Amino acid sequence: MMSLRSSPDRINSRGFQLHTNLTTHRRDSTADDNGFGFLERMRAFQADSYDKSRKRNIRYSLATPRSGLSCINYFNQRIFTLGGLLIIAIFSCSSLLGQNRKLVKRIGFHQTNINDGLLRNNKKVLIGNDEMQMNSGGSSGNHTRRFRQVMQNEMTSKKYSIITGRNFDGESSSSISNANNNTSSFSQATEQNRSRIHHALNPFALLPGDLPGYTGWARPEQTLAGYFDIERSSHPGPIARDIPSSSTQQYTKYHSVVKSEDKFSLLITCNNDKILDSNRESLVEPPYLCPEEGGSLFYLRAYGPSVISGNIIDHHNRSYSVEMYPVDPGEYTVELVVTFSSPLNFDDLPINRAKSVAKTQSSLEYENEEEVEPGFEGYMVAGFPLLIWVDPLFPGKSSKQGSVDEKPLCNITQLTDSSPLSSLSKGHWQVIDHVARFSHQPLTPDESGVTLDGYRMGLNSVGVRMQYTFEDCELLRIRDIFDGMTNGTGHIIERCLDNLNYDRSNITNFSRHDFDIEKQNNGTVGLDLAIGRRVDSFNGIHIIFIGDSVMKLEMGFFTKLVTDPRSRSIFQGLKISFLETNGGIHATMANVTSKLNAILENEGNQSKKVILFNTGLHDVDILCSSIRSRSRGSKEEINDTKACVDLYREALEDLTRVIDAYPAQIKIFRSTTAGWQKYGNYGFSWPATSIQPLSRSPHVVHYFNEIAYSTIQKCCSTISIADGYWITLPRPDHTQTSDTNQIGKHLVHPGYEILSVFARRWLMTIICGLCSGVLAE
């Protein structure tokens, strides 16, 4: 624990359901992939056409410079014609129009058309000292191209160079340069122009403060956050001699300038040298000593055009390397947060493991005895947040930033991982929408109101939407999965079954209603459907999910992807089962094994079986938490005298041996998601007098994942591993919420955008493993 120079008495050192309400008004693939318009798209298959004449209220707004008030009128399109609208607007706001012509030029006068989902604008965009007309009455692509032309003209007129790896339309690499100047754009642009470049590269890019940080959890006063110094950077900041003297201060806002795809790293060191006292008259010793062998834990996040995480390497000498791989060019805000200054060794958890054995002797004594894990801190390291600029790649150098259309579909190797860190550089979260940007187009039925689904999707909460992008390949989009139903080739699962020469005419078709009944009666979705009712003749694909509530959410999203919208049933030839591990694998191992055997006994080897499994969050919570000693003591399967990491390793070995020997064509373990993130999470009321303990943190989860990788790779050659940790770690802002914002679920259940990635990856993995020829069609 942390050493104190002062008296020890001074400070104690113990230290998903897919949404059903929202519809899309803009048919873009990213909206569908994240859930928007998905159900509407499915319902479109149930009818010859769907109503495109949906209307909603339109808002007009003009501002008066005299009073700062607004003249806002709401008109109903079902009653008023366009001519009526104009007449009413002229009469009701004529005085304001006369007073504010110049202001209107700057603000713009916009109308959102619901029928085609386009933002119709005649907007005056003020750039520098010139007003440039930008009309986005065409498609959103035209709008982007016009904006690009404006930016090109502006960049040329200002005589600086910018090399873009990908232009605004996602076309091939292009170079916008000035022949008279070959130096870097950074050392020649003015600060005002660089901000425009940042916006042009991604008009939805996040600015400092756009994502939540500290949101109110109770935290100890004791922290080493102020003791760290940045000793070295892999990429220097702007060099003064390369910058005009009049602009020097404008550029020093950037700590470092990094080339896209380069590794950006910092070396930080804990320093407890003497400091000036409060009167700044003499040197005094700081209250804490830096642990000589390191051990401090951190959370690293950078956001701008994308949101990424990174890796922290402890050199065990009070120094730490901070590493990340930014890809999308632009400005990033880098946050380094101290989570635990002086944590316990994870092998020592739970701290009270012997107590549950002896509690019968003096239960009251042990119940009242204070044994407290170190509490989550969440203070920013001194000198952070800092800003870095990521320059685009130069032409001629290979780039991972190419258009999605240029990328091949992901293969099984790219969808799975070989080590706990391999997925860190495989993809990133790209910002695709921001409510507070003029490029945003409304998606909710009534953008003046709020809904729970809108809150969950970010539109009524943080205001940001993202999509996960693989660097070297493309994940299946929802449109790719369903579009075959409109052109006659069939849903991708139907094509897969045909590719496998399965006769689907004699296979029972199970409806969503059947699944709901089974869930109510048994608590195990689809289990009886898998082991009864004509299952002896089943020769299709049987997908078996094994896991906790997070895996159940993934299965729920996946089930929607393979549901026939015409019959509202899962496609014939497909079965889905869920075997629950809530309570940890120790408590559920016997049940999981017996259910797997029952499926095999009923189906034999006729069907193609796929096992997708995880066990982790419940194991961490029950086996490692100091407040779960009674839960451990009540389970005969748990030897509470052992460390939680040893118990998990033993239980996982037992489970993986069973699955390794099971006759399934595909077996994949999904690493445990980054549960219990505090920094960046929001939307609920934290208890003011309870610490957030070390055992319930992403750090312990990552340690368990390292055990899982090691265990599976040693024993089970038939089991692959897919990442769940690095995809979720950068997204504490996107977790499952409810109308009451329950803390427990909110801290461990991922949101729609993450579940969509997991579900589409599962489907793509199954297609790759069983019928890869379908992807080549």
C-alpha distance (Angstrom), angle and dihedral (degrees) to the residues before:
residue distance angle dihedral
M1 . . .
M2 3.79 . .
S3 3.78 115.2 .
L4 3.80 119.1 -131.7
R5 3.77 126.1 -147.5
S6 3.78 91.7 -164.4
S7 3.77 127.0 58.5
P8 3.82 114.3 -50.1
D9 3.79 87.4 -131.2
R10 3.79 91.1 65.5
I11 3.82 96.1 72.8
N12 3.78 126.5 4.6
S13 3.82 105.6 -126.3
R14 3.80 98.0 -159.8
G15 2.34 88.6 124.8
F16 35.42 138.7 -153.7
Q17 3.82 157.2 26.1
L18 3.75 102.7 150.7
H19 3.78 106.9 -104.4
T20 3.79 117.7 -94.9
N21 3.80 102.6 -170.2
L22 3.76 106.8 54.7
T23 3.78 123.2 80.1
T24 3.75 129.4 -173.5
H25 3.77 125.4 -117.9
R26 3.77 93.5 -174.5
R27 3.80 114.7 59.2
D28 3.76 99.1 -145.5
S29 3.77 123.6 145.0
T30 3.77 95.5 -125.0
A31 3.79 92.4 57.5
D32 3.80 90.8 51.0
D33 3.79 93.1 46.3
N34 3.77 91.3 55.3
G35 3.81 93.6 47.7
F36 3.79 103.7 -92.6
G37 3.77 112.2 129.9
F38 3.80 91.6 0.0
L39 3.78 96.9 118.8
E40 3.79 91.1 39.3
R41 3.78 88.8 53.6
M42 3.79 89.6 50.9
R43 3.79 92.4 48.6
A44 3.80 88.6 52.2
F45 3.78 87.9 67.8
Q46 3.81 90.1 56.6
A47 3.81 92.5 59.6
D48 3.78 135.6 37.9
S49 3.76 90.4 -114.9
Y50 3.74 140.1 -11.5
D51 3.74 130.2 -128.9
K52 3.76 112.5 -87.5
S53 3.77 94.0 174.9
R54 3.77 95.8 84.9
K55 3.78 111.4 146.1
R56 3.73 133.0 -162.1
N57 3.75 139.9 171.8
I58 3.76 118.5 -69.6
R59 3.75 122.3 -147.2
Y60 3.78 124.8 -146.5
S61 3.74 120.2 -171.0
L62 3.78 133.1 -172.6
A63 3.74 123.6 173.4
T64 3.78 125.8 -142.8
P65 3.80 115.6 -142.9
R66 3.79 93.3 -153.9
S67 3.76 101.0 61.4
G68 3.80 103.4 10.0
L69 3.81 88.8 -126.8
S70 3.82 124.7 132.0
C71 3.77 131.8 -125.5
I72 3.84 101.1 -146.5
N73 3.78 122.6 175.0
Y74 3.79 127.4 -177.4
F75 3.82 117.9 -151.4
N76 3.79 127.6 -170.8
Q77 3.80 111.9 -134.7
R78 3.79 91.7 -153.8
I79 3.82 91.1 65.3
F80 3.77 106.3 30.3
T81 3.77 128.9 58.1
L82 3.74 122.2 -143.6
G83 3.80 91.1 -100.1
G84 3.77 90.3 51.5
L85 3.76 90.3 51.1
L86 3.77 92.5 53.3
I87 3.81 93.8 47.3
I88 3.79 92.9 49.3
A89 3.78 92.0 45.1
I90 3.82 91.6 50.7
F91 3.82 94.6 48.8
S92 3.78 96.7 40.8
C93 3.79 96.9 46.2
S94 3.82 103.4 23.8
S95 3.76 94.6 117.3
L96 3.76 92.3 49.8
L97 3.78 92.1 46.9
G98 3.76 89.8 55.3
Q99 3.75 92.2 50.9
N100 3.75 99.0 44.4
R101 3.79 111.4 42.1
K102 3.76 92.4 125.9
L103 3.78 91.4 46.8
V104 3.80 92.2 49.1
K105 3.77 89.0 53.8
R106 3.73 89.5 58.2
I107 3.81 99.7 39.4
G108 3.80 98.5 41.1
F109 3.78 129.4 -142.2
H110 3.76 111.8 -107.5
Q111 3.76 139.3 -178.0
T112 3.78 123.8 -169.6
N113 3.79 112.9 -143.0
I114 3.78 112.1 -149.9
N115 3.80 97.1 -166.0
D116 3.78 97.6 69.5
G117 3.76 100.5 15.7
L118 3.78 94.9 -121.8
L119 3.75 128.2 137.5
R120 3.81 107.1 -128.8
N121 3.75 109.5 -154.1
N122 3.75 142.7 169.2
K123 3.72 93.8 -174.7
K124 3.76 130.0 172.7
V125 3.78 108.3 -144.2
L126 3.75 114.0 -163.9
I127 3.81 111.1 -142.1
G128 3.76 116.7 175.3
N129 3.79 106.6 -43.7
D130 3.81 95.1 -31.9
E131 3.79 130.5 86.6
M132 3.79 111.8 -137.7
Q133 3.77 122.3 -165.3
M134 3.81 114.5 -127.7
N135 3.80 116.5 -178.3
S136 3.77 114.9 -171.2
G137 3.79 96.9 178.5
G138 3.79 90.2 122.5
S139 3.75 127.8 62.0
S140 3.76 122.7 -42.0
G141 3.81 87.6 -107.9
N142 3.81 90.1 58.1
H143 3.75 88.6 48.9
T144 3.77 89.7 54.1
R145 3.79 93.2 47.1
R146 3.80 91.5 51.1
F147 3.75 90.2 49.9
R148 3.77 89.9 49.1
Q149 3.81 90.5 53.0
V150 3.79 90.2 51.0
M151 3.78 89.5 52.0
Q152 3.80 92.9 46.3
N153 3.78 91.4 51.3
E154 3.76 91.0 47.9
M155 3.78 93.7 48.2
T156 3.80 91.8 48.7
S157 3.79 93.4 48.1
K158 3.79 90.8 51.7
K159 3.82 90.6 50.2
Y160 3.73 101.7 -128.7
S161 3.76 134.6 123.8
I162 3.77 132.2 -119.7
I163 3.77 124.0 176.5
T164 3.78 112.3 -157.1
G165 3.78 122.8 -160.3
R166 3.79 89.7 -161.8
N167 3.78 128.4 14.9
F168 3.77 126.0 -139.2
D169 3.83 94.2 -87.3
G170 3.79 93.8 50.9
E171 3.80 91.1 -111.6
S172 3.79 126.1 145.4
S173 3.77 121.9 -58.2
S174 3.77 115.7 -71.4
S175 3.76 137.2 -177.1
I176 3.77 124.8 -137.5
S177 3.74 106.2 -170.9
N178 3.76 145.7 148.9
A179 3.79 116.3 -121.0
N180 3.77 92.3 -146.3
N181 3.76 95.4 58.7
N182 3.79 127.2 44.7
T183 3.77 100.0 171.8
S184 3.79 122.7 108.5
S185 3.77 120.6 -72.1
F186 3.76 90.2 -123.4
S187 3.76 96.8 64.3
Q188 3.82 94.9 46.4
A189 3.81 108.7 37.8
T190 3.74 121.9 88.7
E191 3.80 117.8 -120.0
Q192 3.80 90.4 -107.9
N193 3.80 91.3 54.9
R194 3.81 92.9 47.8
S195 3.77 89.8 56.8
R196 3.80 88.6 53.7
I197 3.80 90.4 49.6
H198 3.82 88.9 51.8
H199 3.81 89.8 52.8
A200 3.81 93.3 43.5
L201 3.79 93.6 52.3
N202 3.80 89.3 55.1
P203 3.83 117.6 -2.9
F204 3.82 88.9 -159.9
A205 3.81 95.9 51.2
L206 3.79 113.9 142.5
L207 3.78 121.2 -113.1
P208 3.80 126.6 -152.7
G209 3.80 109.3 -67.0
D210 3.82 95.9 21.0
L211 3.82 91.4 114.2
P212 3.81 124.4 52.4
G213 3.79 121.2 -107.2
Y214 3.79 122.4 171.3
T215 3.80 107.2 20.3
G216 3.78 104.6 176.3
W217 3.80 112.8 -75.7
A218 3.78 115.1 151.7
R219 3.78 110.7 -104.0
P220 3.77 137.0 179.0
E221 3.78 121.3 -101.2
Q222 3.77 90.2 -132.0
T223 3.81 111.6 92.5
L224 3.79 140.9 137.0
A225 3.81 93.3 -144.9
G226 3.81 91.9 116.5
Y227 3.79 94.7 48.6
F228 3.81 99.6 72.1
D229 3.78 126.2 98.3
I230 3.80 127.7 -167.6
E231 3.78 102.5 -122.3
R232 3.77 102.2 175.4
S233 3.82 142.3 2.9
S234 3.80 128.0 -154.3
H235 3.81 89.8 -142.0
P236 3.80 122.3 39.9
G237 3.74 123.4 -137.1
P238 3.79 124.4 -115.1
I239 3.79 111.8 -47.6
A240 3.79 112.9 -125.0
R241 3.80 95.1 -139.1
D242 3.82 90.1 58.8
I243 3.77 93.3 53.7
P244 3.80 126.5 76.0
S245 3.77 109.3 -106.6
S246 3.78 91.8 -120.0
S247 3.81 90.5 57.3
T248 3.80 101.9 40.7
Q249 3.77 96.7 104.8
Q250 3.79 92.3 46.5
Y251 3.79 91.7 63.0
T252 3.75 101.0 43.3
K253 3.84 88.8 80.4
Y254 3.82 86.2 85.2
H255 3.76 114.4 77.4
S256 3.81 93.4 -167.1
V257 3.79 140.4 7.8
V258 3.81 111.7 -142.8
K259 3.78 132.0 -174.3
S260 3.80 114.9 -126.2
E261 3.83 112.9 -92.0
D262 3.80 92.8 14.2
K263 3.78 117.7 125.5
F264 3.77 109.3 -107.3
S265 3.77 114.1 -155.8
L266 3.78 139.9 173.5
L267 3.78 130.9 -166.9
I268 3.78 113.8 -142.6
T269 3.79 126.7 -176.4
C270 3.78 132.3 -162.8
N271 3.80 108.9 -124.2
N272 3.80 126.5 -171.7
D273 3.81 99.1 176.7
K274 3.76 119.3 147.0
I275 3.80 116.5 -76.5
L276 3.80 136.2 -161.2
D277 3.77 115.3 -87.4
S278 3.81 123.0 -118.8
N279 3.81 90.8 -85.9
R280 3.82 90.5 49.4
E281 3.78 89.5 -129.0
S282 3.80 105.4 110.1
L283 3.78 142.0 16.8
V284 3.79 118.6 -101.8
E285 3.75 134.8 177.8
P286 3.83 116.8 -100.4
P287 3.82 115.5 -117.4
Y288 3.82 96.3 -110.8
L289 3.75 138.7 50.3
C290 3.79 121.4 -138.3
P291 3.81 110.6 -118.4
E292 3.80 104.7 -104.3
E293 3.80 92.6 -142.1
G294 3.80 94.8 46.0
G295 3.77 117.7 -131.7
S296 3.81 100.9 157.7
L297 3.80 115.5 140.9
F298 3.80 126.8 -139.5
Y299 3.80 143.2 -174.3
L300 3.80 116.2 -139.0
R301 3.80 124.9 -163.4
A302 3.81 134.2 159.8
Y303 3.78 124.5 -172.6
G304 3.79 136.4 -176.8
P305 3.82 122.5 102.0
S306 3.81 85.0 0.0
V307 3.79 138.6 10.1
I308 3.78 117.3 -119.6
S309 3.77 139.6 167.2
G310 3.78 129.3 -153.3
N311 3.76 146.4 -165.2
I312 3.80 130.9 -84.1
I313 3.81 117.6 -151.7
D314 3.80 116.5 -159.2
H315 3.81 111.1 -149.2
H316 3.82 90.3 -169.7
N317 3.80 92.3 -127.7
R318 3.82 100.0 89.1
S319 3.82 89.7 -83.6
Y320 3.79 127.5 108.7
S321 3.80 133.4 -172.4
V322 3.80 116.5 -139.3
E323 3.82 112.6 -157.0
M324 3.81 135.3 -179.5
Y325 3.80 139.0 155.9
P326 3.83 112.6 -136.9
V327 3.82 113.4 -167.0
D328 3.80 110.2 169.8
P329 3.82 110.4 72.0
G330 3.77 121.7 -120.6
E331 3.79 141.8 69.2
Y332 3.81 120.0 -32.8
T333 3.77 132.5 -167.5
V334 3.80 108.1 -143.5
E335 3.80 117.5 -154.9
L336 3.79 123.8 -169.5
V337 3.78 112.7 -175.8
V338 3.79 128.5 -172.1
T339 3.79 105.6 -132.0
F340 3.81 99.5 173.5
S341 3.80 120.7 6.3
S342 3.78 96.8 -166.2
P343 3.80 110.7 8.5
L344 3.77 130.0 178.4
N345 3.77 122.6 -99.1
F346 3.82 105.8 -92.9
D347 3.80 89.0 -132.7
D348 3.82 87.4 65.5
L349 3.80 93.8 61.6
P350 2.95 130.1 146.4
I351 3.77 93.7 42.8
N352 3.82 92.5 -157.3
R353 3.80 100.1 39.1
A354 3.80 93.7 131.5
K355 3.79 93.7 52.5
S356 3.80 97.5 73.8
V357 3.81 89.0 59.1
A358 3.77 93.3 54.8
K359 3.78 99.2 33.0
T360 3.81 93.2 102.0
Q361 3.80 88.7 65.6
S362 3.77 94.9 55.3
S363 3.76 110.9 -2.8
L364 3.78 93.6 164.7
E365 3.77 91.9 53.0
Y366 3.78 93.8 52.3
E367 3.78 93.0 40.8
N368 3.77 91.6 57.4
E369 3.78 98.0 37.7
E370 3.78 111.2 108.9
E371 3.77 113.5 -126.4
V372 3.77 108.3 156.3
E373 3.78 127.5 -178.2
P374 3.80 118.5 -135.7
G375 3.80 110.0 -80.1
F376 3.78 126.6 -124.0
E377 3.79 111.1 -100.4
G378 3.81 110.3 -174.8
Y379 3.79 99.0 -170.6
M380 3.80 118.7 150.2
V381 3.79 114.9 -112.2
A382 3.79 112.5 -109.0
G383 3.80 110.2 -89.0
F384 3.80 93.3 29.7
P385 2.93 144.7 146.4
L386 3.76 93.3 50.9
L387 3.80 130.7 175.9
I388 3.78 124.5 -125.1
W389 3.79 130.0 -177.8
V390 3.82 119.6 -138.2
D391 3.80 112.5 -155.5
P392 3.82 119.3 -150.8
L393 3.77 119.3 -110.5
F394 3.77 119.1 -92.4
P395 3.81 119.1 -113.1
G396 3.76 113.6 -89.5
K397 3.79 94.4 38.9
S398 3.79 116.7 102.1
S399 3.75 111.9 -106.6
K400 3.74 134.9 -160.6
Q401 3.79 89.2 -157.8
G402 3.82 96.2 81.7
S403 3.75 122.4 131.4
V404 3.78 116.2 -74.5
D405 3.81 87.1 -118.3
E406 3.81 89.3 61.7
K407 3.79 94.6 54.6
P408 3.80 121.9 88.8
L409 3.78 120.2 -124.5
C410 3.78 112.6 -89.0
N411 3.79 118.1 -96.2
I412 3.78 128.3 -147.7
T413 3.80 92.6 -91.6
Q414 3.78 92.6 54.7
L415 3.80 91.8 46.8
T416 3.81 94.1 53.0
D417 3.78 133.6 52.5
S418 3.77 138.8 -130.4
S419 3.81 100.3 -160.8
P420 3.81 140.9 17.9
L421 3.82 90.3 -100.1
S422 3.82 102.4 37.9
S423 3.79 93.7 92.4
L424 3.81 93.6 54.1
S425 3.80 92.3 85.1
K426 3.83 98.4 31.7
G427 3.77 97.8 86.9
H428 3.78 147.3 -16.9
W429 3.80 143.0 -150.1
Q430 3.80 110.3 -96.8
V431 3.81 119.3 -158.7
I432 3.83 107.8 -122.9
D433 3.79 102.8 167.2
H434 3.77 141.0 20.4
V435 3.80 122.5 -175.1
A436 3.80 90.5 -148.8
R437 3.81 94.9 58.7
F438 3.83 124.7 89.3
S439 3.83 88.9 -129.9
H440 3.82 90.3 64.6
Q441 3.81 116.5 109.8
P442 3.82 118.2 -157.1
L443 3.80 116.3 -104.8
T444 3.79 105.6 173.4
P445 3.84 121.1 87.5
D446 3.79 89.8 -116.6
E447 3.75 114.4 18.5
S448 3.79 91.5 -170.0
G449 3.81 90.9 65.6
V450 3.78 136.7 53.9
T451 3.79 134.0 -123.7
L452 3.77 134.8 -176.1
D453 3.80 90.8 -114.7
G454 3.78 90.5 48.8
Y455 3.80 88.0 52.2
R456 3.78 91.6 49.5
M457 3.80 92.5 49.3
G458 3.79 93.2 50.6
L459 3.81 96.6 -111.4
N460 3.80 93.8 106.2
S461 3.79 96.8 31.0
V462 3.78 128.3 32.9
G463 3.82 90.8 -0.3
V464 3.81 96.9 -131.7
R465 3.81 133.1 112.0
M466 3.79 125.6 -168.9
Q467 3.79 141.2 -178.1
Y468 3.78 128.2 -149.9
T469 3.80 112.5 -119.2
F470 3.78 124.5 -165.7
E471 3.80 110.9 -141.4
D472 3.82 99.0 -137.4
C473 3.80 104.7 23.5
E474 3.78 145.2 25.3
L475 3.78 127.4 -108.7
L476 3.79 118.3 -138.7
R477 3.77 112.6 -89.7
I478 3.77 122.7 -140.9
R479 3.79 90.4 -114.1
D480 3.84 88.9 57.1
I481 3.79 89.9 52.9
F482 3.82 96.9 50.8
D483 3.81 106.4 25.0
G484 3.81 92.7 84.5
M485 3.79 87.5 70.4
T486 3.79 90.4 66.6
N487 3.82 98.2 45.3
G488 3.80 95.1 45.2
T489 3.80 99.7 -108.6
G490 3.80 93.5 103.6
H491 3.78 137.3 -128.4
I492 3.78 113.5 -45.2
I493 3.82 91.2 -108.8
E494 3.81 90.7 52.4
R495 3.79 89.5 51.9
C496 3.78 90.7 48.3
L497 3.80 92.1 53.0
D498 3.82 90.4 47.8
N499 3.79 88.8 50.0
L500 3.81 88.4 54.6
N501 3.85 89.9 50.8
Y502 3.79 92.5 -121.7
D503 3.80 117.9 164.8
R504 3.79 101.6 -132.6
S505 3.81 95.8 175.6
N506 3.80 93.0 88.8
I507 3.77 99.4 41.9
T508 3.76 123.9 110.3
N509 3.77 114.2 -113.2
F510 3.78 112.3 -141.9
S511 3.79 117.9 -153.9
R512 3.76 130.7 -144.7
H513 3.81 87.1 -111.4
D514 3.80 89.8 60.6
F515 3.77 90.3 52.0
D516 3.77 92.9 50.0
I517 3.82 90.6 51.4
E518 3.78 91.6 50.1
K519 3.77 91.0 49.1
Q520 3.80 91.4 52.9
N521 3.79 95.0 44.9
N522 3.77 101.2 39.7
G523 3.78 109.0 13.9
T524 3.80 86.1 -131.3
V525 3.78 111.7 100.2
G526 3.78 114.0 -131.0
L527 3.79 95.8 -12.5
D528 3.81 96.1 125.6
L529 3.78 88.3 41.9
A530 3.76 86.3 58.6
I531 3.79 97.6 48.7
G532 3.81 103.7 32.7
R533 3.80 145.8 34.0
R534 3.82 105.2 60.2
V535 3.80 92.3 -30.2
D536 3.80 90.2 136.6
S537 3.80 88.3 76.6
F538 3.80 95.9 44.0
N539 3.79 113.5 125.0
G540 3.79 101.5 160.0
I541 3.80 132.1 95.8
H542 3.80 117.1 -59.0
I543 3.81 114.7 -163.7
I544 3.80 114.4 -162.7
F545 3.80 118.1 -165.3
I546 3.80 115.9 -163.4
G547 3.78 119.6 -173.1
D548 3.77 149.9 68.5
S549 3.79 133.7 -59.8
V550 3.82 92.8 -62.8
M551 3.80 90.6 56.8
K552 3.81 88.8 46.9
L553 3.81 89.2 56.3
E554 3.80 89.6 50.8
M555 3.80 89.8 50.2
G556 3.80 89.8 50.5
F557 3.81 93.0 55.1
F558 3.82 90.8 42.0
T559 3.82 91.1 51.8
K560 3.80 90.1 56.9
L561 3.80 89.7 53.3
V562 3.81 91.0 56.6
T563 3.82 98.0 39.8
D564 3.82 116.3 112.5
P565 3.83 103.9 -126.7
R566 3.82 90.6 -155.0
S567 3.81 94.2 60.9
R568 3.79 98.6 17.5
S569 3.80 86.9 -130.5
I570 3.76 132.5 115.4
F571 3.78 109.6 -92.1
Q572 3.78 116.2 -87.2
G573 3.76 112.0 -99.1
L574 3.80 93.1 36.4
K575 3.80 131.3 97.9
I576 3.76 130.8 -178.2
S577 3.80 125.4 -161.5
F578 3.78 131.2 179.8
L579 3.80 123.8 -154.2
E580 3.78 111.5 -169.2
T581 3.79 126.3 -136.1
N582 3.80 98.6 179.6
G583 3.77 107.5 147.5
G584 3.79 93.0 36.1
I585 3.77 133.0 -74.6
H586 3.80 92.0 -81.9
A587 3.79 90.9 65.4
T588 3.82 96.8 39.0
M589 3.82 104.5 35.9
A590 3.80 94.9 98.9
N591 3.81 92.0 48.9
V592 3.82 93.5 47.8
T593 3.80 91.9 49.1
S594 3.82 94.2 48.5
K595 3.81 92.6 48.4
L596 3.81 92.0 49.6
N597 3.79 89.6 50.7
A598 3.81 90.7 49.0
I599 3.80 91.2 53.8
L600 3.79 91.2 49.4
E601 3.80 92.2 47.5
N602 3.80 92.3 52.9
E603 3.80 99.1 41.1
G604 3.77 104.8 26.1
N605 3.79 113.2 -172.2
Q606 3.81 95.7 -39.9
S607 3.78 94.6 99.4
K608 3.79 131.1 60.1
K609 3.79 106.5 -117.4
V610 3.79 127.4 -154.8
I611 3.81 121.9 -171.3
L612 3.80 118.4 -162.5
F613 3.78 111.7 178.3
N614 3.76 148.2 163.6
T615 3.74 138.0 172.8
G616 3.78 120.5 -179.4
L617 3.79 122.8 94.1
H618 3.81 95.8 63.1
D619 3.78 90.0 43.8
V620 3.79 91.9 52.4
D621 3.79 92.2 47.3
I622 3.80 99.2 46.1
L623 3.78 100.2 33.5
C624 3.82 99.9 40.2
S625 3.79 107.7 30.3
S626 3.79 118.2 100.8
I627 3.80 90.8 -147.0
R628 3.82 93.0 57.1
S629 3.79 97.7 65.4
R630 3.79 92.4 115.0
S631 3.81 91.1 51.5
R632 3.78 89.2 53.1
G633 3.76 93.2 45.2
S634 3.81 92.3 52.7
K635 3.82 93.2 56.6
E636 3.79 116.3 79.7
E637 3.81 90.1 -161.1
I638 3.81 91.7 65.8
N639 3.78 122.6 78.3
D640 3.77 99.9 -155.1
T641 3.78 93.6 -167.2
K642 3.82 89.9 73.6
A643 3.78 128.8 80.4
C644 3.81 113.9 -98.4
V645 3.81 92.8 -120.6
D646 3.82 90.6 57.1
L647 3.81 91.9 47.8
Y648 3.82 90.8 50.2
R649 3.79 92.6 48.5
E650 3.81 91.7 52.0
A651 3.80 94.3 46.7
L652 3.81 93.2 46.1
E653 3.80 90.6 50.7
D654 3.81 89.6 54.9
L655 3.82 93.0 48.4
T656 3.81 95.9 45.5
R657 3.82 92.2 48.9
V658 3.80 89.5 55.6
I659 3.81 92.8 47.9
D660 3.81 93.3 42.3
A661 3.83 90.0 57.2
Y662 3.81 93.6 43.4
P663 3.85 115.8 106.3
A664 3.80 97.3 -117.8
Q665 3.80 124.8 136.2
I666 3.82 94.7 -143.6
K667 3.81 126.6 31.5
I668 3.78 120.3 174.9
F669 3.78 131.1 171.2
R670 3.80 114.0 -153.3
S671 3.78 111.4 -147.6
T672 3.77 114.6 -121.0
T673 3.79 117.5 -85.8
A674 3.80 121.3 -115.0
G675 3.80 97.9 -93.9
W676 3.78 129.8 -175.2
Q677 3.79 97.9 28.3
K678 3.77 111.9 171.4
Y679 3.78 107.5 174.3
G680 3.82 108.3 76.8
N681 3.80 94.7 12.0
Y682 3.78 116.9 118.2
G683 3.79 145.6 161.0
F684 3.79 104.6 81.7
S685 3.76 141.8 71.4
W686 3.79 114.6 -97.1
P687 3.82 117.3 -145.5
A688 3.78 106.8 -108.4
T689 3.81 97.5 -144.6
S690 3.82 103.7 41.4
I691 3.78 125.1 85.7
Q692 3.80 121.7 -139.6
P693 3.82 102.1 -119.2
L694 3.79 128.8 -134.4
S695 3.83 93.6 -119.2
R696 3.80 89.9 62.9
S697 3.77 98.1 56.8
P698 3.83 138.3 101.6
H699 3.80 88.6 -110.6
V700 3.80 93.9 67.9
V701 3.82 89.0 42.8
H702 3.82 89.8 55.8
Y703 3.80 90.3 49.6
F704 3.81 89.8 52.6
N705 3.82 89.1 49.6
E706 3.79 90.0 54.5
I707 3.81 88.2 53.4
A708 3.82 90.1 48.9
Y709 3.81 93.7 51.2
S710 3.79 91.6 48.1
T711 3.81 94.4 45.3
I712 3.81 96.3 47.3
Q713 3.79 96.0 43.6
K714 3.80 91.3 51.2
C715 3.79 98.4 48.1
C716 3.76 111.5 21.5
S717 3.78 124.0 50.3
T718 3.81 92.8 172.7
I719 3.81 94.3 60.8
S720 3.80 121.6 84.4
I721 3.80 125.7 -165.1
A722 3.82 127.8 -132.6
D723 3.78 123.6 -167.2
G724 3.76 122.7 -105.8
Y725 3.80 99.3 154.5
W726 3.81 107.8 60.2
I727 3.81 92.6 42.3
T728 3.81 90.9 56.9
L729 3.82 101.3 34.9
P730 3.86 96.6 78.6
R731 3.83 91.6 47.6
P732 3.80 110.9 68.7
D733 3.82 83.8 134.1
H734 3.83 90.8 66.0
T735 3.78 113.1 59.8
Q736 3.79 133.8 128.4
T737 3.78 114.0 -76.1
S738 3.79 134.1 -174.9
D739 3.77 133.2 -162.7
T740 3.79 87.6 -93.7
N741 3.83 94.9 39.3
Q742 3.79 97.7 -134.2
I743 3.77 110.6 -151.6
G744 3.81 98.4 -141.8
K745 3.80 98.1 55.6
H746 3.77 92.2 34.6
L747 3.79 91.2 60.5
V748 3.82 97.9 49.5
H749 3.83 109.8 23.9
P750 3.82 116.0 85.6
G751 3.81 122.1 -137.0
Y752 3.81 132.8 -114.6
E753 3.80 98.0 -81.3
I754 3.78 92.3 54.7
L755 3.81 94.0 43.0
S756 3.81 89.5 51.8
V757 3.81 90.6 55.7
F758 3.80 92.2 47.7
A759 3.83 94.2 46.9
R760 3.81 95.1 46.5
R761 3.79 90.2 46.1
W762 3.82 90.5 52.2
L763 3.80 90.6 50.7
M764 3.79 92.8 46.8
T765 3.80 91.4 47.9
I766 3.80 90.6 53.2
I767 3.81 91.5 48.7
C768 3.82 91.4 47.6
G769 3.79 92.1 48.2
L770 3.81 99.9 44.2
C771 3.81 109.1 22.8
S772 3.78 110.5 8.6
G773 3.81 90.8 161.5
V774 3.81 88.1 75.4
L775 3.79 90.8 67.8
A776 3.80 91.0 54.9
E777 3.81 93.1 55.5
